[in-house]
Amino acid sequence: MKATAALIIPALNEEAVIGNMLRGIPSSLFALIVVADNGSTDRTCEVARSAGATVVSLPERGYGRACLRAMREI
């Protein structure tokens, strides 16, 4: 069965864990994984991209804002 759902992951300064977490998600579960970067000052975006996620940025902080921004990518 082909995956049709998307996963949205809000993130702020998660460089240390985002790569392993993303690589741990079975590729068959989601058609798209979007990391919504909420103004990270570390390498969260680069690490997430290298682990296969689509990354969107929103410098204004806020969990809801990050999720809404990511939903526009889907």
C-alpha positions as CSV (number, residue, x, y, z in Angstrom):
1,M,0.0,0.0,0.0
2,K,1.3,3.4,-1.0
3,A,1.5,6.1,1.8
4,T,-0.8,9.1,1.3
5,A,-0.3,10.9,4.6
6,A,2.2,13.7,5.4
7,L,4.0,14.2,8.7
8,I,4.7,17.7,10.0
9,I,7.5,18.1,12.5
10,P,7.8,21.6,14.1
11,A,11.5,22.1,15.1
12,L,13.6,24.7,17.0
13,N,17.3,24.0,17.5
14,E,17.0,20.2,17.1
15,E,20.3,19.6,15.3
16,A,21.4,17.0,17.8
17,V,18.4,14.7,17.3
18,I,16.5,15.5,14.1
19,G,18.6,13.4,11.8
20,N,18.4,10.2,13.7
21,M,14.7,10.7,14.4
22,L,14.0,11.2,10.7
23,R,16.1,8.3,9.6
24,G,14.2,6.1,12.1
25,I,10.8,6.7,10.4
26,P,10.0,3.9,8.0
27,S,9.8,5.4,4.5
28,S,6.6,3.5,3.8
29,L,4.6,5.4,6.5
30,F,4.4,8.9,4.9
31,A,4.3,10.3,1.4
32,L,6.0,13.5,2.6
33,I,7.8,14.6,5.8
34,V,7.9,18.4,6.4
35,V,10.1,19.9,9.0
36,A,8.8,23.3,10.0
37,D,11.9,25.2,11.2
38,N,10.8,27.9,13.7
39,G,14.0,30.1,13.6
40,S,16.7,27.6,14.6
41,T,20.1,29.1,15.2
42,D,21.9,25.7,14.7
43,R,22.1,23.3,11.7
44,T,18.6,21.9,12.1
45,C,17.6,22.7,8.6
46,E,20.7,21.2,6.9
47,V,20.5,18.0,9.0
48,A,16.8,17.6,8.3
49,R,17.3,18.1,4.5
50,S,20.2,15.6,4.4
51,A,17.9,13.1,6.2
52,G,15.3,13.4,3.4
53,A,12.8,15.9,4.8
54,T,11.3,18.9,3.1
55,V,12.2,21.9,5.2
56,V,10.2,25.1,5.4
57,S,11.2,28.1,7.5
58,L,9.2,30.5,9.6
59,P,11.2,32.9,11.7
60,E,8.3,34.0,13.9
61,R,8.1,31.6,16.8
62,G,5.1,29.5,17.6
63,Y,4.0,25.9,17.4
64,G,0.8,26.7,15.6
65,R,2.4,29.1,13.1
66,A,5.0,26.5,12.3
67,C,2.4,23.8,11.7
68,L,0.3,26.1,9.5
69,R,3.3,27.1,7.4
70,A,4.2,23.5,6.9
71,M,0.6,22.7,5.8
72,R,1.0,25.1,2.9
73,E,3.7,22.9,1.5
74,I,1.4,19.8,1.4
